[in-house]
Amino acid sequence: MSWLMLCAIYNLLFGIFHLTFWKLLVWKVELKRVSPDNRAVMQTLNLCLTFVLFLMAYLYFFHADEMRTTSIGEAVTYGAMIFWMVRTILQIMLFNLKKRVHQILLVIFLTGVVVHLAAIVNL
């Protein structure tokens, strides 16, 4: 399996994961605690991020040759790696790393950086 296919699977799984936030994070209850505007922003950002993750997966699955052989494909893969790097840093800065779930997510986000970096190195 190629690194680009691993990138596709990684982003696809995170897109699916984000679709579970309503149930997993009990948003039906939790989001009632914030203003309607903040509630709308959180859900909108989550759905837009989900779309981007699915788009990335689509590009890696169905346009692997272009991702591998064009400068735009390389740029997109660099951008995805930087995205996961920023997400890893934010995990350290914003989440309580004493909680096991946040430690596990930190490792998973770091894995995303490594998978995308390996894809870049092997383009």
C-alpha angles and dihedrals in degrees: 000000000000125000089244090058089051088052088052093051092044093053093042092053092049090050089053090045090055090054088061094058094097091060101027095050094034091237092170087070103023098050091055086072093066130063119278090249093052090045090053092046093051093050093043093050091047093051093045091049089048089054091051091049091051090046090053091049090049092051093049094045101042105023102037093133092055091044089052101042109033132072090232090054090050091047091051091051091049088049092051091050091050090048091056091044091054090045089053092051091048089051088058094044102041109028131070102250091193086078113087094222091057091049090052091049090050090057091046092051091047087051088056090056091050095047092050092044090051089051090053093048090050098045 
